[in-house]
Amino acid sequence: MVQDPKQKARRLARALISDMLVYHPEKRQQGIRDGTLPQLFRDEIDKSWQEYVEQVGQEMAQSTPYWTEALNEILAGGKTLFS
């Protein structure tokens, strides 16, 4: 079965961001509480972004909103903290 590259990219973004929550739930709560979520997760986001780009390609990563959507929906709990 051929997988749609955009669906793959969207799922991968969501999986990578979800992993951050699994490994750092207290850090997320602190970041949301203190308003420092982007700063607290800077290293994790950078590392996961690199993995994302490696798997979906630079063009797909930069031309679709999947990464930012996943950050806002999953990590930021529906708030628009990332753009």
Secondary structure, DSSP 8 states (H G I E B T S, - for coil): ----HHHHHHHHHHHHHHHHHHH-HHHHHHHHHHT-HHHHTHHHHHHHHHHHHHHH-HHHHHHSSHHHHHIIIIISTT-----
